[in-house]
Amino acid sequence: MMCSKLSLEISTQQRSLQQVLLKSAIAAGALAAMLLPVRPAEAQLVQDALVGAGGNAVYGAVTGNGDLLENALSGAATGAAVSATHSESRTGVGGVVQDAAVGAATNTVTGVVLGNGSVTQNAIGGAATGVLINVTKDRDLFGGFR
């Protein structure tokens, strides 16, 4: 009995350490990407990641879903994924639907990996973030950032 309890505690500690390391690696990667010099071709990707981070952090705070930093990291990943897969359509509808779907999928997976918030709320927040990125696409939101 004592041995199984000890192994359960070690297993829980290992899982906790893995989550801390994973979160730290994601945060360090996101910070490094934001600090690199940006060429005009990459400016849209960085802008979308920043819009995603902000939008998802606000959504998480308003709905009480998950941790602020983890929501921002998930939003940044969502923004990058939406930016990388974004395609224009003649009607504009396909682009919005695609961006919402990519946002929902990315934010859901990132939330599960980080152990952050509800899967359903993460999917809704990701879809909203994807639409927000679609609406702000090709606009210079940061005044000369591009």
N, C-alpha and C positions, 0 to 999 in steps of 0.2 A: 504494500500500500504506500509506504513511504517512498519507495523507488519510483513508482508511477507518478506520484505527486511532484517529485523532484524533476522528472523528465518533462512533465507538463510545464513546469515553471521555466525550465531551460528552453523549451520549444517556444513558449510565449516570449521570452526575452530575445531569442534569435529572430523571431518574426518582427518584433518591435525594432530591433537594430536594423534589420533589412529595410523596413519602411523608412526609418530615419535616413539611412544611406541613400535610398532611392529618391526621397524628397530632396535631399541635399544635392544630389547629382543633377536632378531636373532644375532646381533653382540655380545652380552654378552654370549650367548650360544656357539657360534663358538669360541670365545676367551677361554672360560672355557674348552671346549673340547680339544683345542690345548695345554693348559697348564697342563692338567692332565698327570700323569706318564703313559707312553705307554708300554704295554706288547707286545711281538712279534706278537701275534695274532691280535692285534689292529693296529699295525704299518702300514699295507697295507691300512686300512681305512683312517688313518690320512694322509698318503702320497697321496692317491687319492683325498682327500679333499683339500690338499695344491696344488696339480697339477691342480685341477679343479678351485680353486680360482685364481691362477695365469693365467691359460689359458683363463678363461672367462674375467678377468680384461684386459688382453692384447687385446683380441678380441673386447671387448667393446670400448677400447681406439682407436684401429685402425679404427673401423667402425663408431665411434662417437655415439654409441648406449648406452644411459643411463649413470649412475653415477659410478665412479670407485669403491667406497666402496660397493655399491649395486651389481655391477657386480661380485666383489670378493665374496660377501656373497652368491649370486646365484650360482656361480661356486663351492664354497665349498659344498653347498647342493647338487649340481649336482654330484660332486665327491663322496660324501657319498652314494648317491642313486645308482650310477653306481657300486661302490664297493660292496654294499650290494646285488645287483641283478646280478652281473657278473657271467657268467657261461662259462666254456670251451666247445668247440665243437671240434670234430676231425679235421674238415677242417679249423677252426679258423674264418670262415665267419660268422657263427651265432653269435659268441661272439661280433664281431665288429658291426654287424647290431643291435644287442640287446643293446649294450652299447650306440650306437648313438641314438637309439630310446628313451632309458631311459633318456639320457642326454637332448635330445630335449624336452621331456615332462616335466622333472623336472625344467629345466631352464625357460621354458615358464610359468609354474604355479608360480614359485618363482618370476619371473619378474612381473606378473600380481598382485600378492599379495603385492609386494613392490612398485608397480606403477612405474616400471623402464623400460624405453625403449620400442621399438617396439616388438610386439608379434612375428612377422615373424623373425626379427633379433635375438630375444632371442632363438627361436627354432633352427635357424641355428647355433648360437653360442653354444647352448647346445649340439647339435649333434657333432660339432667339438670338444667340450670338452670331450664328451663321447669317441670319437675315440682317442683323445690324451691320455686319461686315459688307454684305452685298449692297446695302443702302449707302454706305460711306465709301465704297470702292471708287477709285479714281478721283477722289477729292483730296486736296492738300490740307489735311486737318491740323498739321503741326507747323504751319507757316514757314515754308522754305526747307522743310525736312527733306524733301526729295531733291 
